[in-house]
Amino acid sequence: MNKLADIREHYHKGSLSKEELNVDPFVQFNSWLDEAIKAECNLPTAVTLATVDSDLMPNCRIVLLKEVCDGGFVFFTNYNSDKGQEIKFSGKAALNFFWPELERQVRIRGTVEKVSEGQSDDYFNSRPRESQLGAWASNQSELVDDSEILLTNYSNLEAQYADKEIPRPAHWGGYIVKAESIEFWQGKTNRMHDRYQYVLSGNKWQIKQLAP
Ligand SMILES: Cc1cc2nc3c(=O)[nH]c(=O)nc-3n(C[C@H](O)[C@H](O)[C@H](O)COP(=O)(O)O)c2cc1C
């Protein structure tokens, strides 16, 4: 077993200066996401979603980014899940993208809203049938007594919807994290990393540099 304290990374792949940042953080984000896709980063749209529960206990899990629009970041899930309950409780969330191959991190904080029914329908209808059935078959975050029950649920639904269009469950859809701050982090040598945080002030984004 490696001694964890001896594992060290050296960051050297890039740098970021205020001059090269786009004034619009969404343009900046999309260009970093494009670069992560082009660099064949593993799961480039995977993002850690952090919420708090009603005891203010933090929780986090990975979801997949599906759209960047209307000043926010969209993902899809089960509205009854733990994350759904936690979002209902606080109305706030944070997101963290990490693209290790580029030594980059993006941190986003903001308020959360459900996307429109139409947007959820459009995305649900674009999914493979197996994923659509999965949204019906699993009560995400609830206790499972026996995995056979899940498989039986799935098979029953498969039979029920054979040759039929599968409607979106009302408890499944999208959320948008409306960003209030977005930070771009680029790893650098000697831990002198570059950090720039965009903060929404009124309807204008201000850019601040933060110490690493
Ligand atoms: C790579 C990856 C992608 C995932 N994408 C999603 C997603 O888009 N939506 C989702 O609800 N769960 C997704 N999950 C599962 C979540 O991490 C989590 O297990 C699930 O949503 C239940 O979380 P909760 O109990 O906190 O609500 C993904 C997990 C991984 C590892």
The ligand as a Gaussian input file, in Angstrom:
#p B3LYP/6-31G(d) Opt

LIG

0 1
 C      -20.686000       9.064000     -13.805000
 C      -21.990000       9.176000     -13.073000
 C      -23.038000       9.867000     -13.667000
 C      -24.261000      10.010000     -13.005000
 N      -25.242000      10.766000     -13.571000
 C      -26.407000      10.958000     -12.893000
 C      -27.392000      11.858000     -13.395000
 O      -27.219000      12.531000     -14.429000
 N      -28.542000      11.967000     -12.693000
 C      -28.766000      11.285000     -11.529000
 O      -29.845000      11.421000     -10.954000
 N      -27.827000      10.476000     -11.008000
 C      -26.659000      10.291000     -11.649000
 N      -25.686000       9.489000     -11.126000
 C      -25.961000       8.791000      -9.839000
 C      -25.761000       9.768000      -8.669000
 O      -24.376000       9.966000      -8.426000
 C      -26.451000       9.289000      -7.374000
 O      -26.032000       7.988000      -7.041000
 C      -27.971000       9.278000      -7.520000
 O      -28.444000      10.404000      -8.260000
 C      -28.641000       9.293000      -6.147000
 O      -28.227000      10.437000      -5.440000
 P      -29.071000      11.031000      -4.198000
 O      -29.499000       9.813000      -3.382000
 O      -28.127000      11.908000      -3.470000
 O      -30.254000      11.755000      -4.760000
 C      -24.446000       9.378000     -11.736000
 C      -23.377000       8.697000     -11.142000
 C      -22.166000       8.620000     -11.788000
 C      -21.012000       7.935000     -11.086000

